[in-house]
Amino acid sequence: MKYFLVGLGALAFIIIAGLISFYNSMVWLDETLKSMEAQVNNMFERRVDLVPQVAAVVKKYTEHERWTLEWVTKLREASNNFDTLQAMASQWKVNTQEYSNLLASTLSSLKVTVEAYPTLKADTQFTNLFTTLEWSENRIRVSIKDYNDKVVDYNLKVRAFPYGFFFSKMFGINEKARIN
């Protein structure tokens, strides 16, 4: 009888120790999952913040390209004027009012064009922002994968025999959903 009680006490101790260990590991996994879920949500928010920035840069870049195209067209026009001026000079018409007016007009438009010609940096900004958005998307995918892997561990413990099978419901521990 004495050995029976000792055996029963040892069995009760093993069950209680296993129960405590199971509960503590589930609490640890639950907190880890909450932290990972918060991290994924933060990355979603970051992506939401980046999209309007990309849209704004694309809009500015489009305006920049339109403006640049207009100035390139004016430069070509000035270049054509130089051809006309050169032809007039070869015909010794450099003393005419037409030549003077065309030269003044061409030089002033060329000067304005050169002074206002943009530094082409908008494409670099766009590329950097797009790379950041792409990196953010990749990071989100990795975080979701890590979260889902941890959910699998959690759900296996919830469903595993004997502790999960018997004690999950007792502690109100249910399976977690994965993020798709």
C-alpha positions as CSV (number, residue, x, y, z in Angstrom):
1,M,0.0,0.0,0.0
2,K,2.8,2.3,0.8
3,Y,4.4,1.8,-2.6
4,F,1.1,2.3,-4.2
5,L,0.7,5.7,-2.5
6,V,4.3,6.7,-3.3
7,G,3.7,5.7,-7.0
8,L,0.4,7.6,-7.0
9,G,2.1,10.7,-5.5
10,A,4.9,10.4,-8.1
11,L,2.4,10.1,-10.9
12,A,0.4,13.1,-9.6
13,F,3.7,15.1,-9.3
14,I,4.6,14.2,-12.9
15,I,1.1,15.2,-14.2
16,I,1.2,18.5,-12.3
17,A,4.7,19.3,-13.4
18,G,3.8,18.5,-17.0
19,L,0.6,20.6,-16.7
20,I,2.6,23.6,-15.4
21,S,5.2,23.1,-18.1
22,F,2.5,22.9,-20.8
23,Y,0.7,26.0,-19.5
24,N,3.9,28.0,-19.2
25,S,5.1,27.0,-22.7
26,M,1.6,28.0,-24.1
27,V,1.8,31.4,-22.4
28,W,5.3,31.9,-23.9
29,L,4.1,30.9,-27.3
30,D,1.0,33.1,-27.1
31,E,3.1,36.1,-26.1
32,T,5.6,35.4,-28.9
33,L,2.7,35.2,-31.4
34,K,1.2,38.5,-30.1
35,S,4.6,40.2,-30.6
36,M,5.0,38.7,-34.1
37,E,1.5,39.8,-35.0
38,A,2.2,43.3,-33.8
39,Q,5.4,43.4,-35.9
40,V,3.5,42.3,-39.0
41,N,0.8,44.9,-38.4
42,N,3.5,47.6,-38.0
43,M,5.0,46.5,-41.4
44,F,1.5,46.7,-43.0
45,E,1.2,50.3,-41.6
46,R,4.6,51.2,-43.0
47,R,3.6,49.9,-46.4
48,V,0.4,52.0,-46.2
49,D,2.5,55.0,-45.4
50,L,4.9,54.3,-48.3
51,V,2.3,54.0,-51.0
52,P,1.2,57.7,-51.0
53,Q,4.9,58.7,-51.0
54,V,5.5,56.6,-54.1
55,A,2.4,58.0,-55.7
56,A,3.6,61.6,-54.9
57,V,7.1,61.0,-56.3
58,V,5.7,59.4,-59.4
59,K,3.4,62.4,-60.0
60,K,6.3,64.8,-59.4
61,Y,8.5,62.7,-61.7
62,T,5.9,62.8,-64.4
63,E,5.6,66.6,-64.1
64,H,9.4,66.7,-64.2
65,E,9.6,64.7,-67.4
66,R,6.9,66.8,-69.0
67,W,8.8,70.0,-68.1
68,T,12.1,68.5,-69.3
69,L,10.5,67.5,-72.6
70,E,9.2,71.0,-73.1
71,W,12.7,72.4,-72.5
72,V,14.4,69.9,-74.8
73,T,11.9,70.9,-77.5
74,K,12.9,74.6,-77.0
75,L,16.5,73.6,-77.2
76,R,15.9,71.8,-80.5
77,E,14.1,74.9,-81.8
78,A,17.1,77.0,-80.8
79,S,19.3,74.5,-82.6
80,N,17.2,74.9,-85.8
81,N,17.6,78.6,-85.4
82,F,21.4,78.2,-85.3
83,D,21.2,76.3,-88.6
84,T,19.2,79.2,-90.1
85,L,21.7,81.7,-88.6
86,Q,24.6,79.7,-90.0
87,A,22.9,79.6,-93.5
88,M,22.3,83.4,-93.3
89,A,26.0,84.0,-92.3
90,S,27.2,81.9,-95.3
91,Q,25.1,84.1,-97.5
92,W,26.6,87.3,-95.9
93,K,23.3,88.3,-94.4
94,V,24.7,89.0,-91.0
95,N,24.0,92.7,-91.1
96,T,20.3,92.3,-91.6
97,Q,17.6,93.0,-89.0
98,E,16.2,89.5,-89.5
99,Y,19.6,88.0,-88.6
100,S,19.9,90.2,-85.5
101,N,16.4,89.4,-84.3
102,L,16.8,85.7,-84.8
103,L,20.2,85.7,-83.1
104,A,18.8,87.7,-80.1
105,S,15.8,85.4,-79.8
106,T,17.8,82.2,-80.1
107,L,20.4,83.3,-77.5
108,S,17.9,84.5,-75.0
109,S,15.8,81.3,-75.2
110,L,19.0,79.2,-75.1
111,K,20.2,81.2,-72.0
112,V,16.9,80.7,-70.2
113,T,16.8,77.0,-71.2
114,V,20.4,76.4,-70.0
115,E,19.8,78.3,-66.7
116,A,16.5,76.4,-66.0
117,Y,17.6,73.0,-67.2
118,P,16.9,70.6,-64.4
119,T,19.2,68.4,-62.6
120,L,17.9,64.9,-63.2
121,K,17.6,63.5,-59.7
122,A,13.9,62.6,-59.6
123,D,14.5,59.2,-61.1
124,T,16.9,58.4,-58.3
125,Q,14.3,59.4,-55.7
126,F,11.7,57.3,-57.4
127,T,14.1,54.3,-57.6
128,N,15.0,54.6,-53.9
129,L,11.4,54.9,-52.8
130,F,10.4,52.0,-55.0
131,T,13.3,49.9,-53.6
132,T,12.2,50.7,-50.1
133,L,8.6,49.7,-50.9
134,E,9.9,46.4,-52.5
135,W,12.1,45.7,-49.4
136,S,9.1,46.4,-47.2
137,E,7.0,43.9,-49.2
138,N,9.7,41.3,-48.9
139,R,10.0,41.9,-45.1
140,I,6.3,41.5,-44.7
141,R,6.3,38.2,-46.5
142,V,9.2,36.9,-44.3
143,S,7.4,38.1,-41.1
144,I,4.1,36.5,-42.2
145,K,6.0,33.2,-42.9
146,D,7.7,33.4,-39.4
147,Y,4.4,34.1,-37.8
148,N,2.7,31.3,-39.5
149,D,5.5,28.9,-38.6
150,K,5.1,29.8,-35.0
151,V,1.3,29.4,-35.3
152,V,1.9,25.9,-36.5
153,D,4.0,25.2,-33.4
154,Y,1.4,26.6,-31.2
155,N,-1.5,24.7,-32.8
156,L,0.5,21.5,-32.7
157,K,0.9,21.9,-28.9
158,V,-2.8,22.7,-28.6
159,R,-3.8,19.5,-30.4
160,A,-1.0,17.2,-29.2
161,F,-1.7,14.2,-26.9
162,P,-1.8,14.1,-23.9
163,Y,-1.4,17.6,-22.5
164,G,-2.8,19.7,-25.4
165,F,-5.6,17.2,-26.0
166,F,-6.8,17.2,-22.3
167,F,-5.7,20.5,-20.9
168,S,-6.1,23.1,-23.8
169,K,-9.8,23.3,-23.3
170,M,-9.4,23.4,-19.5
171,F,-7.2,26.5,-19.8
172,G,-9.3,28.0,-22.6
173,I,-6.4,27.7,-25.1
174,N,-7.6,27.5,-28.7
175,E,-5.9,27.2,-32.0
176,K,-4.7,30.4,-33.7
177,A,-5.4,31.4,-37.2
178,R,-2.7,31.9,-39.8
179,I,-2.2,35.1,-41.8
180,N,-2.7,34.5,-45.5
